[in-house]
Amino acid sequence: MKKILMLHGINHNMFGKRDPEQYGTVTLDEINEKVQALARELGVEVECFQTNYEGEMCERIHRAYFEDVDAVVINAGAWTHYSYGLRDALAILTVPIVEIHMSNIHAREEFRHKSVFADIVKGQICGFGVESYLLGLRAAVAAADEQ
């Protein structure tokens, strides 16, 4: 069974409360439930991990290297736009990485238009709310199947 690591970044534990105009009212638990339901449908195992600590996220990515995960889906939140530490940790991985965002980062503030991960990820999905997670999982499974 393929193993996919779903990484949720900074402030994502506040989904449902944080800026409902951008992110809606869905909670992180509800997102994870939808991801797990799709995982069962696709016949894959998904581990969901969220942290507000950049170093902890780096450590989780490092562990993924040794755990034989087949792909990674990451919504790093604001870290996407400036965390070269996370970028370098992700670059260590030899599996497909799919970057996702609930909001359309290209239609928001200028600083959100750039992803420091863009050159190392398989692709980016943004602007579809919770569906971005589900599309990201489908893309990760398909990319893992190609390897």
DSSP file (Angstrom, degrees, kcal/mol; ACC not computed):
  #  RESIDUE AA STRUCTURE BP1 BP2  ACC     N-H-->O    O-->H-N    N-H-->O    O-->H-N    TCO  KAPPA ALPHA  PHI   PSI    X-CA   Y-CA   Z-CA
    1    1 A M              0   0    0      0, 0.0    43,-0.2     0, 0.0     2,-0.1   0.000 360.0 360.0 360.0 131.7    0.0    0.0    0.0
    2    2 A K        -     0   0    0     41,-0.5    43,-3.2    67,-0.1     2,-0.5  -0.391 360.0-143.8 -67.7 143.4    1.4    3.4   -1.0
    3    3 A K  E     -a   45   0A   0     65,-0.3    67,-3.2    41,-0.2    68,-1.1  -0.950  16.3-173.0-113.2 123.6    2.2    5.8    1.9
    4    4 A I  E     -ab  46  71A   0     41,-3.1    43,-2.3    -2,-0.5     2,-0.6  -0.945  14.0-146.6-116.4 134.9    1.5    9.5    1.4
    5    5 A L  E     -ab  47  72A   0     66,-2.2    68,-2.9    -2,-0.4     2,-0.6  -0.910   9.6-161.1-102.8 121.8    2.6   12.2    4.0
    6    6 A M  E     -ab  48  73A   0     41,-3.2    43,-2.5    -2,-0.6     2,-0.5  -0.910   9.5-163.0-104.4 113.8    0.2   15.1    4.2
    7    7 A L  E     -ab  49  74A   0     66,-3.3    68,-2.6    -2,-0.6     2,-0.5  -0.864   6.7-168.0-105.6 126.0    1.9   18.1    5.8
    8    8 A H  E     -ab  50  75A   0     41,-3.3    43,-1.4    -2,-0.5    68,-0.2  -0.944  17.1-154.0-111.6 129.8   -0.1   21.1    7.2
    9    9 A G    >   -     0   0    0     66,-2.6     3,-1.7    -2,-0.5     4,-0.3   0.096  37.3 -25.4 -93.3-157.5    1.8   24.2    8.0
   10   10 A I  T 3  S+     0   0    0     66,-0.8    68,-0.3     1,-0.3    -1,-0.2  -0.180 121.8   3.5 -59.5 134.8    1.7   27.2   10.3
   11   11 A N  T >  S+     0   0    0     -3,-0.1     3,-1.8    66,-0.1    -1,-0.3   0.372  90.1 117.9  73.3  -0.5   -1.7   28.4   11.5
   12   12 A H  G X   +     0   0    0     -3,-1.7     3,-1.6     1,-0.3    16,-0.2   0.743  63.1  69.6 -71.2 -19.8   -3.6   25.5    9.8
   13   13 A N  G 3  S+     0   0    0     -4,-0.3    -1,-0.3     1,-0.3    15,-0.2   0.657  95.0  59.3 -65.5 -13.3   -4.8   24.3   13.2
   14   14 A M  G X> S+     0   0    0     -3,-1.8     4,-2.4    13,-0.1     3,-2.3   0.323  72.1 131.6 -99.6   6.3   -6.9   27.5   13.1
   15   15 A F  T <4  +     0   0    0     -3,-1.6    13,-0.5     1,-0.3    14,-0.2  -0.329  68.5  38.4 -54.7 142.5   -8.8   26.7   10.0
   16   16 A G  T 34 S+     0   0    0      8,-0.5    -1,-0.3     2,-0.4    11,-0.1   0.009 124.9  42.2  99.0 -26.3  -12.5   27.3   10.6
   17   17 A K  T <4 S+     0   0    0     -3,-2.3     2,-0.5     9,-0.1    -2,-0.2   0.639  95.0  85.9-116.4 -32.6  -11.7   30.4   12.7
   18   18 A R  S  < S-     0   0    0     -4,-2.4    -2,-0.4     1,-0.2     5,-0.3  -0.636 111.1 -34.3 -84.2 121.2   -9.0   32.1   10.6
   19   19 A D    >>  -     0   0    0     -2,-0.5     4,-2.5     1,-0.1     3,-1.4   0.842  62.3-167.7  39.4  67.6  -10.1   34.4    7.8
   20   20 A P  H 3> S+     0   0    0      0, 0.0     4,-2.1     0, 0.0    -1,-0.1   0.751  81.9  65.1 -58.7 -24.5  -13.2   32.6    6.7
   21   21 A E  H 34 S+     0   0    0      2,-0.2    -2,-0.1     1,-0.2     4,-0.1   0.873 114.5  30.6 -65.5 -34.6  -13.4   34.7    3.5
   22   22 A Q  H <4 S+     0   0    0     -3,-1.4    -1,-0.2     2,-0.1   107,-0.1   0.864 137.8  21.8 -85.9 -41.0  -10.1   33.1    2.3
   23   23 A Y  H  < S-     0   0    0     -4,-2.5     3,-0.5    -5,-0.3    -2,-0.2   0.460  94.2-136.2-114.1  -3.8  -10.4   29.7    3.9
   24   24 A G     <  -     0   0    0     -4,-2.1    -8,-0.5    -5,-0.4    -1,-0.3  -0.322  40.9 -69.2  75.5-164.7  -14.0   29.1    4.6
   25   25 A T  S    S+     0   0    0    -10,-0.1    -1,-0.2    -4,-0.1     2,-0.1   0.299  87.4 123.8-112.2   7.4  -15.3   27.5    7.8
   26   26 A V        -     0   0    0     -3,-0.5     2,-0.2    -6,-0.1    -9,-0.1  -0.459  54.1-136.6 -70.0 140.1  -13.9   24.0    7.4
   27   27 A T     >  -     0   0    0    -11,-0.1     4,-2.2    -2,-0.1   -11,-0.2  -0.502  20.9-111.0 -92.6 165.6  -11.7   22.9   10.2
   28   28 A L  H  > S+     0   0    0    -13,-0.5     4,-2.8   -16,-0.2     5,-0.2   0.889 119.9  55.1 -62.3 -39.2   -8.4   21.0    9.9
   29   29 A D  H  > S+     0   0    0      1,-0.2     4,-2.1     2,-0.2    -1,-0.2   0.903 108.1  48.8 -60.5 -40.4  -10.0   17.9   11.4
   30   30 A E  H  > S+     0   0    0      2,-0.2     4,-2.0     1,-0.2    -2,-0.2   0.894 110.8  50.4 -67.3 -39.2  -12.7   18.1    8.7
   31   31 A I  H  X S+     0   0    0     -4,-2.2     4,-2.5     1,-0.2    -2,-0.2   0.946 110.8  49.2 -60.7 -47.7  -10.1   18.4    6.0
   32   32 A N  H  X S+     0   0    0     -4,-2.8     4,-2.7     1,-0.2    -2,-0.2   0.870 108.1  54.1 -62.0 -36.8   -8.2   15.4    7.4
   33   33 A E  H  X S+     0   0    0     -4,-2.1     4,-2.2     2,-0.2    -1,-0.2   0.919 110.1  46.8 -62.1 -43.2  -11.4   13.4    7.5
   34   34 A K  H  X S+     0   0    0     -4,-2.0     4,-2.2     2,-0.2    -2,-0.2   0.897 112.4  50.4 -65.4 -40.4  -12.0   14.1    3.8
   35   35 A V  H  X S+     0   0    0     -4,-2.5     4,-2.5     1,-0.2    -2,-0.2   0.921 111.2  48.2 -62.8 -44.3   -8.4   13.3    3.0
   36   36 A Q  H  X S+     0   0    0     -4,-2.7     4,-2.3     2,-0.2    -2,-0.2   0.876 109.4  53.0 -66.4 -37.0   -8.7    9.9    4.8
   37   37 A A  H  X S+     0   0    0     -4,-2.2     4,-1.8     2,-0.2    -1,-0.2   0.927 112.2  44.9 -63.4 -44.0  -12.0    9.1    3.1
   38   38 A L  H  X S+     0   0    0     -4,-2.2     4,-2.5     2,-0.2    -2,-0.2   0.892 109.3  56.8 -66.2 -38.6  -10.3    9.7   -0.3
   39   39 A A  H  X>S+     0   0    0     -4,-2.5     5,-2.4     1,-0.2     4,-1.2   0.921 106.9  48.6 -58.0 -44.7   -7.3    7.7    0.8
   40   40 A R  H  <5S+     0   0    0     -4,-2.3     3,-0.4     1,-0.2    -1,-0.2   0.918 111.3  50.4 -60.7 -42.7   -9.5    4.7    1.5
   41   41 A E  H  <5S+     0   0    0     -4,-1.8    -2,-0.2     1,-0.2    -1,-0.2   0.880 114.7  43.5 -62.1 -38.9  -11.1    5.1   -1.9
   42   42 A L  H  <5S-     0   0    0     -4,-2.5    -1,-0.2     2,-0.1    -2,-0.2   0.575 111.6-120.5 -84.5 -10.3   -7.7    5.2   -3.6
   43   43 A G  T  <5S+     0   0    0     -4,-1.2   -41,-0.5    -3,-0.4     2,-0.3   0.861  70.2 123.1  73.2  36.4   -6.3    2.4   -1.5
   44   44 A V      < -     0   0    0     -5,-2.4     2,-0.5   -43,-0.2    -1,-0.3  -0.859  60.7-121.9-124.7 161.7   -3.4    4.4    0.0
   45   45 A E  E     -a    3   0A   0    -43,-3.2   -41,-3.1    -2,-0.3     2,-0.5  -0.891  27.4-168.1-102.2 131.8   -2.3    5.2    3.5
   46   46 A V  E     -a    4   0A   0     -2,-0.5     2,-0.5   -43,-0.2   -41,-0.2  -0.982   9.7-162.7-124.0 128.3   -2.1    8.9    4.5
   47   47 A E  E     -a    5   0A   0    -43,-2.3   -41,-3.2    -2,-0.5     2,-0.4  -0.948  13.0-154.1-104.2 126.6   -0.5   10.3    7.6
   48   48 A C  E     +a    6   0A   0     -2,-0.5     2,-0.4   -43,-0.2   -41,-0.2  -0.858  15.1 179.5-101.6 134.8   -1.6   13.9    8.3
   49   49 A F  E     -a    7   0A   0    -43,-2.5   -41,-3.3    -2,-0.4     2,-0.4  -0.998   4.7-178.5-138.3 131.0    0.8   16.1   10.3
   50   50 A Q  E     +a    8   0A   0     -2,-0.4     2,-0.3   -43,-0.2   -41,-0.2  -0.989   8.6 161.1-129.9 140.5    0.4   19.7   11.4
   51   51 A T        -     0   0    0    -43,-1.4   -39,-0.2    -2,-0.4    -2,-0.0  -0.989  36.0-152.2-151.2 154.8    2.8   22.0   13.3
   52   52 A N  S    S+     0   0    0     -2,-0.3     2,-0.6   -42,-0.2   -42,-0.1   0.246  79.1  89.4-102.8   8.1    3.3   25.7   13.9
   53   53 A Y     >  -     0   0    0      1,-0.2     4,-2.0   -44,-0.0     3,-0.2  -0.927  64.0-155.7-115.3 117.0    7.0   25.1   14.5
   54   54 A E  H  > S+     0   0    0     -2,-0.6     4,-2.4     1,-0.2     5,-0.2   0.883  95.3  51.5 -58.6 -43.1    9.3   25.3   11.4
   55   55 A G  H  > S+     0   0    0      1,-0.2     4,-2.4     2,-0.2    -1,-0.2   0.880 108.3  52.2 -62.4 -38.2   12.0   23.1   13.0
   56   56 A E  H  > S+     0   0    0      2,-0.2     4,-2.1    -3,-0.2    -1,-0.2   0.877 108.4  51.1 -65.5 -37.2    9.4   20.4   13.9
   57   57 A M  H  X S+     0   0    0     -4,-2.0     4,-2.2     2,-0.2    -2,-0.2   0.918 109.5  50.5 -65.1 -42.3    8.2   20.5   10.2
   58   58 A C  H  X S+     0   0    0     -4,-2.4     4,-2.6     1,-0.2    -2,-0.2   0.923 109.6  50.9 -59.8 -43.9   11.8   20.0    9.1
   59   59 A E  H  X S+     0   0    0     -4,-2.4     4,-2.3     1,-0.2    -1,-0.2   0.889 109.2  50.7 -61.5 -39.5   12.3   17.1   11.5
   60   60 A R  H  X S+     0   0    0     -4,-2.1     4,-1.8     2,-0.2    -1,-0.2   0.890 110.4  49.5 -66.9 -37.9    9.1   15.5   10.1
   61   61 A I  H  X S+     0   0    0     -4,-2.2     4,-1.2     2,-0.2    -2,-0.2   0.913 109.5  52.1 -65.3 -42.4   10.3   15.9    6.6
   62   62 A H  H >X S+     0   0    0     -4,-2.6     4,-0.9     1,-0.2     3,-0.6   0.922 108.5  50.6 -59.1 -44.7   13.7   14.3    7.5
   63   63 A R  H >X S+     0   0    0     -4,-2.3     4,-1.1     1,-0.2     3,-0.7   0.876 102.4  61.7 -61.0 -36.6   11.9   11.3    9.1
   64   64 A A  H 3<>S+     0   0    0     -4,-1.8     5,-1.1     1,-0.3     4,-0.4   0.842  95.4  61.8 -58.9 -33.6    9.9   10.9    5.9
   65   65 A Y  H <<5S+     0   0    0     -4,-1.2     3,-0.5    -3,-0.6    -1,-0.3   0.891 110.8  38.3 -58.6 -40.0   13.2   10.3    4.0
   66   66 A F  H <<5S+     0   0    0     -4,-0.9    -1,-0.2    -3,-0.7    -2,-0.2   0.576 106.1  67.4 -88.9 -10.8   13.8    7.2    6.2
   67   67 A E  T  <5S-     0   0    0     -4,-1.1    -1,-0.2    -3,-0.4    -2,-0.2   0.378 101.3-121.5 -94.1   4.0   10.2    6.0    6.3
   68   68 A D  T   5 +     0   0    0     -3,-0.5   -65,-0.3    -4,-0.4    -3,-0.1   0.886  43.2 177.6  58.4  40.9    9.9    5.1    2.6
   69   69 A V      < -     0   0    0     -5,-1.1   -65,-0.2     1,-0.1    -1,-0.1  -0.454  26.4-144.0 -68.9 153.3    7.0    7.3    2.0
   70   70 A D  S    S-     0   0    0    -67,-3.2     2,-0.3     1,-0.3   -66,-0.2   0.692  72.3  -8.4 -93.7 -21.9    5.9    7.3   -1.7
   71   71 A A  E     -b    4   0A   0    -68,-1.1   -66,-2.2    24,-0.2     2,-0.4  -0.973  58.9-135.5-167.0 162.2    4.9   11.0   -2.0
   72   72 A V  E     -bc   5  97A   0     24,-2.4    26,-2.8    -2,-0.3     2,-0.5  -0.990   6.9-164.6-128.8 136.1    4.4   14.1    0.0
   73   73 A V  E     -bc   6  98A   0    -68,-2.9   -66,-3.3    -2,-0.4     2,-0.4  -0.987  19.6-172.6-114.8 129.0    1.6   16.7   -0.2
   74   74 A I  E     +bc   7  99A   0     24,-2.8    26,-2.7    -2,-0.5     2,-0.5  -0.982  28.9 178.0-133.3 130.2    2.4   20.0    1.6
   75   75 A N  E     +b    8   0A   0    -68,-2.6   -66,-2.6    -2,-0.4    26,-0.1  -0.906  15.9 174.7-116.6  96.1    0.5   23.1    2.4
   76   76 A A    >   -     0   0    0     -2,-0.5     3,-1.5     1,-0.3   -66,-0.8   0.471  22.6-154.1 -84.9  -2.1    3.2   25.0    4.2
   77   77 A G  G >  S-     0   0    0      1,-0.3     3,-2.0   -68,-0.2    -1,-0.3  -0.367  70.9  -6.6  62.3-141.6    1.1   28.2    4.6
   78   78 A A  G >  S+     0   0    0    -68,-0.3     3,-1.7     1,-0.3     4,-0.4   0.749 125.6  73.4 -61.0 -25.1    3.1   31.3    4.9
   79   79 A W  G X> S+     0   0    0     -3,-1.5     4,-2.7     1,-0.3     3,-1.4   0.797  81.4  75.3 -58.9 -25.8    6.4   29.3    5.1
   80   80 A T  G <4 S+     0   0    0     -3,-2.0    36,-2.9     1,-0.3    37,-0.4   0.818  95.3  48.2 -51.5 -33.8    5.9   28.7    1.4
   81   81 A H  G <4 S+     0   0    0     -3,-1.7    -1,-0.3    -4,-0.3    -2,-0.2   0.526 130.5   6.5 -94.6  -7.2    7.0   32.2    0.6
   82   82 A Y  T <4 S+     0   0    0     -3,-1.4     2,-1.4    -4,-0.4     3,-0.2   0.502  86.1 111.3-151.3  -7.0   10.2   32.5    2.7
   83   83 A S     X  +     0   0    0     -4,-2.7     4,-1.9     1,-0.2     5,-0.1  -0.600  23.5 166.1 -88.9  92.6   11.3   29.2    4.3
   84   84 A Y  H  > S+     0   0    0     -2,-1.4     4,-2.6     2,-0.2    -1,-0.2   0.764  77.9  63.4 -70.6 -24.7   14.5   28.2    2.6
   85   85 A G  H  > S+     0   0    0      2,-0.2     4,-2.0     1,-0.2    -1,-0.2   0.935 106.7  41.6 -63.0 -46.9   15.0   25.8    5.5
   86   86 A L  H  > S+     0   0    0      2,-0.2     4,-2.9     1,-0.2     5,-0.2   0.892 113.0  54.9 -66.6 -38.8   11.9   23.9    4.6
   87   87 A R  H  X S+     0   0    0     -4,-1.9     4,-2.1     1,-0.2    -2,-0.2   0.930 109.6  46.6 -58.2 -46.1   12.8   24.1    0.9
   88   88 A D  H  X S+     0   0    0     -4,-2.6     4,-0.7     2,-0.2    -1,-0.2   0.875 111.7  51.1 -66.9 -36.9   16.1   22.5    1.6
   89   89 A A  H >X S+     0   0    0     -4,-2.0     3,-1.1     1,-0.2     4,-0.5   0.937 111.4  47.6 -64.0 -45.8   14.6   19.8    3.8
   90   90 A L  H >< S+     0   0    0     -4,-2.9     3,-1.3     1,-0.2    -2,-0.2   0.861 103.5  62.6 -61.9 -35.9   12.0   19.0    1.0
   91   91 A A  H 3< S+     0   0    0     -4,-2.1    -1,-0.2     1,-0.3    -2,-0.2   0.711  92.7  65.1 -65.4 -19.5   14.9   18.9   -1.6
   92   92 A I  H << S+     0   0    0     -3,-1.1    -1,-0.3    -4,-0.7    -2,-0.2   0.808  84.5  94.4 -69.9 -29.4   16.4   16.0    0.3
   93   93 A L    <<  -     0   0    0     -3,-1.3     4,-0.1    -4,-0.5   -28,-0.1  -0.290  59.7-160.5 -67.9 148.2   13.4   13.8   -0.6
   94   94 A T        +     0   0    0      2,-0.1    -1,-0.1   -29,-0.1    -3,-0.1   0.181  65.8  85.5-112.0  14.4   13.5   11.6   -3.6
   95   95 A V  S    S-     0   0    0      1,-0.1   -24,-0.2     0, 0.0   -25,-0.1  -0.714  92.6 -79.0-111.2 162.5    9.8   11.2   -3.9
   96   96 A P        -     0   0    0      0, 0.0   -24,-2.4     0, 0.0     2,-0.4  -0.355  42.7-159.0 -62.4 140.5    7.2   13.4   -5.7
   97   97 A I  E     -c   72   0A   0    -26,-0.2    25,-3.0    23,-0.2    26,-0.9  -0.989   3.2-163.2-122.3 129.1    6.1   16.5   -3.7
   98   98 A V  E     -cd  73 123A   0    -26,-2.8   -24,-2.8    -2,-0.4     2,-0.4  -0.966   8.5-150.7-115.5 123.8    2.9   18.3   -4.4
   99   99 A E  E     -cd  74 124A   0     24,-2.5    26,-2.5    -2,-0.5     2,-0.3  -0.783  20.8-179.2 -93.4 132.3    2.4   21.8   -3.1
  100  100 A I  E     - d   0 125A   0    -26,-2.7     2,-0.3    -2,-0.4   -24,-0.2  -0.927  15.2-176.6-132.2 157.2   -1.1   22.9   -2.3
  101  101 A H  E     - d   0 126A   0     24,-1.8    26,-1.0    -2,-0.3    27,-0.7  -0.978  24.5-143.7-148.6 139.4   -3.0   25.9   -1.1
  102  102 A M  S    S+     0   0    0     -2,-0.3    27,-2.6    24,-0.2     2,-0.2   0.898  89.9  50.9 -69.4 -40.6   -6.6   26.4   -0.3
  103  103 A S  S    S-     0   0    0     25,-0.2     2,-1.2    24,-0.2    24,-0.8  -0.537 100.0-100.9 -94.2 163.5   -6.6   30.0   -1.5
  104  104 A N    >   -     0   0    0     23,-0.3     3,-1.9    22,-0.3     4,-0.1  -0.728  34.1-166.7 -82.7 100.1   -5.3   31.2   -4.9
  105  105 A I  G >  S+     0   0    0     -2,-1.2     3,-0.8     1,-0.3    -1,-0.2   0.729  83.7  60.8 -63.6 -21.3   -1.9   32.6   -3.7
  106  106 A H  G 3  S+     0   0    0      1,-0.2    -1,-0.3    -3,-0.1     7,-0.1   0.580 103.1  50.6 -82.8  -9.7   -1.5   34.4   -7.1
  107  107 A A  G <  S+     0   0    0     -3,-1.9    -1,-0.2     5,-0.1    -2,-0.2   0.183 105.3  69.4-108.5  13.9   -4.6   36.5   -6.5
  108  108 A R  S <  S-     0   0    0     -3,-0.8     5,-0.1     1,-0.3    -3,-0.1  -0.208  99.8 -26.7-113.6-156.6   -3.6   37.6   -3.0
  109  109 A E    >   -     0   0    0      1,-0.1     3,-1.8    -2,-0.1     4,-0.4  -0.192  64.4-112.7 -58.1 148.8   -0.9   39.9   -1.6
  110  110 A E  G >  S+     0   0    0      1,-0.3     3,-1.8     2,-0.2     4,-0.4   0.851 114.3  60.6 -53.0 -41.0    2.2   40.3   -3.7
  111  111 A F  G >  S+     0   0    0      1,-0.3     3,-0.5     2,-0.2    -1,-0.3   0.748 100.1  57.4 -64.0 -20.9    4.5   38.5   -1.1
  112  112 A R  G <  S+     0   0    0     -3,-1.8    -1,-0.3     1,-0.2    -2,-0.2   0.548  85.6  80.5 -84.6  -7.0    2.3   35.3   -1.5
  113  113 A H  G <  S+     0   0    0     -3,-1.8     2,-0.4    -4,-0.4    -1,-0.2   0.752  83.2  69.7 -72.7 -23.2    2.9   35.1   -5.3
  114  114 A K    <   -     0   0    0     -3,-0.5     2,-0.5    -4,-0.4     3,-0.0  -0.819  62.1-164.4-102.8 133.9    6.3   33.4   -4.9
  115  115 A S    >   -     0   0    0     -2,-0.4     3,-0.9     1,-0.1     4,-0.3  -0.969  11.6-158.1-111.3 124.1    6.8   29.9   -3.7
  116  116 A V  T 3  S+     0   0    0    -36,-2.9     3,-0.2    -2,-0.5   -35,-0.1   0.589  96.5  56.4 -74.9  -7.8   10.4   29.0   -2.6
  117  117 A F  T >> S+     0   0    0    -37,-0.4     3,-2.5     1,-0.1     4,-1.2   0.574  77.0  99.7 -92.3 -12.0    9.4   25.4   -3.2
  118  118 A A  T <4 S+     0   0    0     -3,-0.9     3,-0.3     1,-0.3    -1,-0.1   0.787  79.3  50.8 -52.1 -38.0    8.3   25.9   -6.8
  119  119 A D  T 34 S+     0   0    0     -4,-0.3    -1,-0.3     1,-0.2    -2,-0.1   0.556 115.7  40.9 -81.6  -4.8   11.5   24.6   -8.4
  120  120 A I  T <4 S+     0   0    0     -3,-2.5     2,-0.2     3,-0.0    -1,-0.2   0.510  96.1  87.7-117.6  -7.6   11.6   21.3   -6.4
  121  121 A V  S  < S-     0   0    0     -4,-1.2   -23,-0.2    -3,-0.3     3,-0.1  -0.595  74.7-129.8 -92.9 156.1    7.9   20.2   -6.4
  122  122 A K  S    S-     0   0    0    -25,-3.0     2,-0.3     1,-0.3   -24,-0.2   0.882  82.7 -34.0 -66.4 -39.3    6.2   18.1   -9.0
  123  123 A G  E     -d   98   0A   0    -26,-0.9   -24,-2.5     2,-0.0     2,-0.4  -0.981  55.3-117.1-172.2 174.0    3.4   20.7   -9.2
  124  124 A Q  E     -d   99   0A   0     -2,-0.3     2,-0.4   -26,-0.2   -24,-0.2  -0.984  15.7-170.9-131.0 136.0    1.2   23.2   -7.4
  125  125 A I  E     +d  100   0A   0    -26,-2.5   -24,-1.8    -2,-0.4     2,-0.3  -0.996  21.4 158.1-125.8 126.0   -2.5   23.3   -6.8
  126  126 A C  E     +d  101   0A   0     -2,-0.4   -22,-0.3   -26,-0.2   -24,-0.2  -0.994  41.4  37.6-148.2 153.9   -4.1   26.4   -5.4
  127  127 A G  S    S+     0   0    0    -26,-1.0   -23,-0.3   -24,-0.8   -25,-0.2   0.481  79.0  99.9  94.7   4.8   -7.4   28.2   -5.1
  128  128 A F  S >  S-     0   0    0    -27,-0.7     3,-1.4     1,-0.4   -25,-0.2   0.176  72.0-140.6-110.4  17.7   -9.9   25.3   -4.7
  129  129 A G  T >> S-     0   0    0    -27,-2.6     3,-1.7     1,-0.3     4,-0.5  -0.324  77.8  -7.9  61.1-139.4  -10.4   25.3   -1.0
  130  130 A V  H >> S+     0   0    0      1,-0.3     3,-1.3     2,-0.2     4,-1.2   0.830 130.5  69.2 -58.8 -32.5  -10.7   21.9    0.6
  131  131 A E  H <> S+     0   0    0     -3,-1.4     4,-3.2     1,-0.3     5,-0.3   0.783  85.6  68.9 -59.0 -27.1  -10.7   20.4   -2.9
  132  132 A S  H <> S+     0   0    0     -3,-1.7     4,-2.3     1,-0.2    -1,-0.3   0.894  99.2  49.8 -57.8 -38.7   -7.0   21.5   -3.3
  133  133 A Y  H <X S+     0   0    0     -3,-1.3     4,-2.3    -4,-0.5    -1,-0.2   0.916 112.8  45.5 -64.8 -43.1   -6.2   18.8   -0.7
  134  134 A L  H  X S+     0   0    0     -4,-1.2     4,-2.3     2,-0.2    -2,-0.2   0.903 114.3  47.4 -70.8 -41.0   -8.1   16.1   -2.5
  135  135 A L  H  X S+     0   0    0     -4,-3.2     4,-2.6     2,-0.2    -1,-0.2   0.899 111.8  52.7 -63.0 -40.0   -6.7   17.1   -5.9
  136  136 A G  H  X S+     0   0    0     -4,-2.3     4,-2.5    -5,-0.3    -2,-0.2   0.893 108.5  49.1 -63.0 -40.9   -3.2   17.2   -4.3
  137  137 A L  H  X S+     0   0    0     -4,-2.3     4,-2.4     2,-0.2     5,-0.2   0.927 111.8  48.7 -65.1 -44.1   -3.7   13.7   -2.9
  138  138 A R  H  X S+     0   0    0     -4,-2.3     4,-2.3     1,-0.2    -2,-0.2   0.919 112.8  48.4 -60.1 -43.1   -4.8   12.4   -6.3
  139  139 A A  H  X S+     0   0    0     -4,-2.6     4,-2.6     1,-0.2    -2,-0.2   0.897 110.8  50.7 -64.5 -40.7   -1.8   14.1   -8.0
  140  140 A A  H  X S+     0   0    0     -4,-2.5     4,-2.5     2,-0.2    -2,-0.2   0.913 110.9  48.3 -64.5 -42.6    0.6   12.6   -5.4
  141  141 A V  H  X S+     0   0    0     -4,-2.4     4,-2.2     2,-0.2    -2,-0.2   0.925 113.1  47.9 -64.2 -44.0   -0.7    9.1   -5.9
  142  142 A A  H  X S+     0   0    0     -4,-2.3     4,-1.2    -5,-0.2    -2,-0.2   0.914 112.8  48.2 -63.4 -42.0   -0.5    9.4   -9.7
  143  143 A A  H  X S+     0   0    0     -4,-2.6     4,-0.7     1,-0.2     3,-0.2   0.888 110.9  50.9 -65.8 -38.6    3.0   10.8   -9.5
  144  144 A A  H >< S+     0   0    0     -4,-2.5     3,-0.7     1,-0.2    -1,-0.2   0.878 106.3  55.4 -65.5 -37.2    4.1    8.0   -7.1
  145  145 A D  H 3< S+     0   0    0     -4,-2.2    -1,-0.2     1,-0.2    -2,-0.2   0.807 104.0  55.7 -63.7 -29.3    2.6    5.4   -9.5
  146  146 A E  H 3<        0   0    0     -4,-1.2    -1,-0.2    -3,-0.2    -2,-0.2   0.703 360.0 360.0 -76.7 -19.9    4.9    6.9  -12.3
  147  147 A Q    <<        0   0    0     -3,-0.7    -1,-0.2    -4,-0.7    -2,-0.2   0.491 360.0 360.0 -80.9 360.0    8.0    6.4  -10.3
